Structure formats: structure tokens, C-alpha cells
């Protein structure tokens, strides 16, 4: 039984002008101990898709359709009371800005103790012991549990966020750009920590990032999002070595290669579409150098390229027919 199975998840934001179709027909699955990278340009819907899983969305966001199953249990219609337990025991999240996610006027240890006591029904003494163990596990001196967030470096605050996320032994971790604000050395340490914890605890991980190198190092599979939709999905090595969708190829071409010849990386021409009124057909066709008539008129169907590797592109269907 799959750890996580998402089918046709669709989330819109309601504005005065209409509905922003931020996330449409998202389908993906996650096995125990597996890591999936969710990549794409800013405003492609990555964070909306992830937060829709646990309904941590603003008031004007509405999950319009889709099913979300954790180990076969459908949580799509979960009440707010049920979600409070699901969010810590089944799915936990590491936010991008640890300084904004932590309460600046409360000691960091107390913030973890509170979560553990609420969700695992432990005494204060037991919760304090668990918190000290968590600090040790994320390589922070347990004696620092009584300090405040401003007394920690950026990397240490991010480690505190990881400790908080794993405090109740969740089955799934969502990392929403967990290393963006960190320097390269600290980023590597945090990623290694996440990798170690994932394998030791057999957690599933959904990692949202703009950094393709991070996905290449840490993720088993990758889902590429564009304009609110997944356009390609498959094993990381396969997608990176043989990208099928023109958008995936453009993303990889735009990423600098420090080992190759020195040249200015190619940018993707144009801008992402306005999701208040997205274009017909393939949403990438206006920026795609390979687009032809059908691309602007008809939504592409899913094409299976190899086991576990698929994409939505008319060009692929054309090749299959040939």
C-alpha cells in the first residue's frame, strides 16, 4: 500500500477578478522512505499543491476536487479537528523561513515541547526529554533548548524546524524550500541531515525547490510543474538525463553547470501565463519553440515514455504515432 496517493488535486484562489487556477489535476504518489522533488518556476503551484494536502491554505483558497490518501485512508474530507492530528502525526512541514515560522518571544525548546504534549499526550517531563533527544538528533547541543530563536544562526534555526517537524514521528515530511535562505555549506549539512533522518525513520518526503542540484542529490523521483500542472514525472536520473517535455529541457538548460564550459545559461523566453485566464491547449505552448497547431487548441494527454516516466506533450504523442 502506497504511503501517499494524490489523484486529480485541484485548488483555486478566489479573487475579485475571478478564480486563479493555481493547481489543477495534480496526481502523484509516494512510497515509504521515498523522496520526490517538486520543481518549477516561481508561481508554478508547487507550494499550493503541497499545502493543499493538509489544507494549510489562506481563506480565499479552495480545494475544488481530488482525493488524498495516506496508507489507503482518504483524508480529503477530514474535519479541522482531524486535520490537527493528521498535520503532526501523518504529515509535517518544514517551512522556508525558520525565523518567521518560530515564535520569536518563546524559547525554542518550549515550542517543541508544546507540540509534543498536545499530540503525543506526554507529561511535561517526558516532553522535555523528547525535545532534548530531538536537539541531539539534529546536532544541536541539548543545553540550548532554553534559548530564543534570535540566539541561533540561520542554519541552527532550520535544524530546530526539522526537529519540530519530526517531533511526533510523522510518516511524511514536506520541505518547502527548506534550504533557500542558507549558504552553500550549511545547505549541504541540512540536506544531509534530512536524508539521514528520512532513511533512518523510513519517512516519505516531498521536497519543494527551485534548485535542480538539490533534487539530483536527494530525490528518487521528480515532478515538474508549470502553470499549476504537472507536465513531467519520473525517476530523477531519467528525467534529468533524458527530459521529455520541452519545459523540463528548458529548465535544465537554464541551470548553470559549474563543471562544463563557461557560458551564460539560456533563459526561458516569455513569462508564465496568467492563471486567471490560462491559455488553451498546452499551457507552455506560448513559450515553446517546438509548438505547433495542436498545442494551442487541445490539452495534451499523458504519454508513458518508460516505466514510471511520463509527460503531457503533443510532441510525444506525435512520435508514438510515427
N, C-alpha and C positions, 0 to 999 in steps of 0.2 A: 504493500500500500504506500502510495506516494505521501511524502511529508506535507507538501503543499501543492494544490492543484487549482489554478485560476482559469476560468473559462469566460471569454467574451466580456470582461470587465469594462464598463463604460461609465465615465464620470464627467459631468458638465459643471461649469461655473455659471451661475445666473447673474447677468449684468443688466443694466437698463437697456442696453442696445440689443440684448438677446442672450443666447447661450454660447459660451465658449466651449467648444468640443475638445477639451483638454486631453482626454484619454478615451480611446474607442476600441472596443473589441480586443482587449488585451488578454491573451491566453499564454500561460507558461506553467511549468511545473518544477518542483524542487524535491530532490531526494535527500534523505538523511545524510548529513556530512558533506553535502554538495554546496558549491558556491556558484552563483550566477551573477554576472555583471550586467547592469542595465546602463547602456551608453547612448549618447546622442547630444546634439547641441542644446544650449540653454533653451528652456521653454518647449522642449520636445515632449514633456509629460512624464518624465521619469519619476520625479518626486510625487506627483499626483497619483500615479499608478501605485507606488509603494504605500503611500498614506491611505489610499482607498482600501487597502487590505484590512486595516484596523480602524478605519473611519476617523482618523485624526485629521480632519479637514475643516476649513473655515465654514462659517454658516451658509455662505452662498454656494457651496459645493454640494452636488447631489450625485450619489451613485445611482445611475439610471438603470443599469442592467448588469447581469453577470453573476457567476457563482464563485465562492471562495471556500475551499475545503482544506481543513487541516487534519491529516490522517483519516480522511474519509468523512469527517464531521463538517457539515455545511454551516458556516458562521455568517453567511450573507445577511440573514435576518436577525442577528443577535441583538439583544436589547443593550442599552447603555450599561446596565448592571453586569451583564455577561461580558461585555467588552472590557470592562475594568479588569477582569481576571484574565481574559484572553491576552490583553496587551502586555502583561508581565510574565504569565506562566507559559503561554504559547508563542507569542511574538513580542520581541523587544526591539527598541530602536536606538541607534546611536546618531544623534543629530550633528549637523555640520559645525555649528558654533558652540563649543562647550561653555564659553563664558556666558553666552546668552541662555543656555539650557540649564545651567546651575544657578541656584538662588544665591546671590552674592552676599546676603546678610546671614546665611546659615552655614554652619560648619559642614564640610563636605561629607564627613562620616555620618552626621545626623541625617542627611538627605537619603543616604543609602539605608540606614537603619530604619527609617520611616517606611520605605518601600517594602523592605523585608518583613517587618512586623505586620503590615497590612495584608500582604499576600501569602505569607507562609505561616502566619499566626504564631510567631515566636515571641518569647519573652524579650525584654529589653537586653538582658544579659546575653542571651543566645544570639540576638540580632547584632549586638556589638562584636561578638566573637566572629560571626559570619562576615561582618564588614572588614574586620582586621585580616581575615583569611583572604578576602577578595583583594584588598590592597596588596597583600603579599603576592597574590597570583598575577596581578598586573604590574608587578615590580615597582611598587611604591612602599616606602617604609611605613608599616602599620602605625607607628607612633605619630604619624601626621594626620590621623583621622580627625583631630580636633581643630585643624587649621581651616581657613576660609579660602574660597576659590582664588582670590587675588594673590594669595601667597604661593600659588602653584604656577609653574610655567605652562605655556600652551600645550606642550606635549603631555605634561602630567595631568592637566585638566581633561585632555582627551582620554587618558587612561582611566581617570575617575568615571567618565561617561561609559567606558567599556565595562568597568566594574559594576556600575549601576545596571547596565543592560543585562549582564549575566547573573545578577544577584539572585534571581528566582529560577535559575536553570531553565531558560526558555528553549523551545525546540527550534525556533527560527530567530535570526538576528537580521535586522535591516540596517545597513550602514549608509546613511545619506551624506555622501561626500565627507566621510569621517576624517580625511587627512588633508583637506584642501588648504586649511589655514596654517599648516605646519611646514617647516623647512624639510629639505630632502632627507637629511639624516634621521630626523625624528619621525618623518613619514614612514621610512623603511622599518623603524623599530615598531611603530604602531601596527603596521600591516603584518609584520612577523608575529606580533602578539595575537592579532585576530586569527591568523592562520593556525597558530598553535592551539588556541582555545577551541576553534572550530573542530579541529581533528580530535582533540582530547575528549570533548563533550559530544561529538557527533552532531553538532548543530548544523542546520541549513543556513546559508547566508545569501541575502540579496544585497549586492553592493552597487550603489548608485555613484557614478563618477564620470568626469569628463576625460580622465586620464587613461588612455588605452594601455599604457605600460603597466598600470596598476592591475587592470583586468588580466593582462597577459601573465602577470606573476602570480595572481591569487585565485583566479576563477576557472572553474571547469567548463562552464558554458557562458555564452554571451548572447544577450538580446539587444538588438539595435533599434532604437526608437526614433521616429521622425514625425513631427506634426501630430503627436498624440497617438500614433500607431506603431506597433512592432513591424518593421519591414524585413528583418532577417533574424534568425535564431539558430544557434547550433554550437557545437563544441568550439571552444575558444581558439584552439590551434587551427582548426579547419576554417573558421570564419576569417581569421587573420591571414592565413596563408593563401586562401582561395575565396575571397569575398564574392558573393553572388549578386548583391544588389548594388546599383550604381552609387547610392548614398553611402553604403558601407565602404566602397572603394574610395570615394571622395574623402570620407573621414580619415581613413588610414593614410591617404596621400597627404592630407593636411597636417599629419602628426610628424614632427621632426625626428630624424634618425641620426643620433649622435655618432653612430659607427659608420655611416655611409658618407657619400660625397657631400661636401658642404654646399648647400644651396637653399634659397628661400622656399619654404614649403608652400605648396599650392593651396590657395583658399577656395572655398566653395562659393561660386558666384551667386549673387542674388541674396534674398532673405527668406527665412521661413514664412509660410503663409499665415494670414490672419485666420485664426480658428473660430472667429465669429461667423465667418463665411468661407470655409476652406474650399479650395478648387475641386472641381470634379475629377473623376478618374484617379490616377495615382497622384498623391499629394506632392510628390517630388518632381513631377514632370516639368514644371516651370523652371527648375534649376538643373535639369538633367540634360547632358549633352547627347544622350543616346535616345531621347524620347521620340516617339513617332505618333501618328494619328490616334491610335487606340488608347495611348497613355492618358490623354486628356479627356477621354469620353467614358471610359469603363474602368471600374475598380478592379485591379488585378487579383486573381485567385492565388491561393497558396500553391507553391510548386515545391515538391520534395526533391532536393538535389542529391543527397546521400543520406544514409541512416542518421537521423537526429538533426539534420541540417536542412533548413527550408527558408524560403523567402517569398515575398509578394512582389512579382515583377513580370510585366508582359513580355519582356525580352527573354526571360527564362522559358516561358510557355512557347514562345516562338521557336526557340532552339529545340525544345522537346518535340514539337510537331515536325521540324525539319529532320 
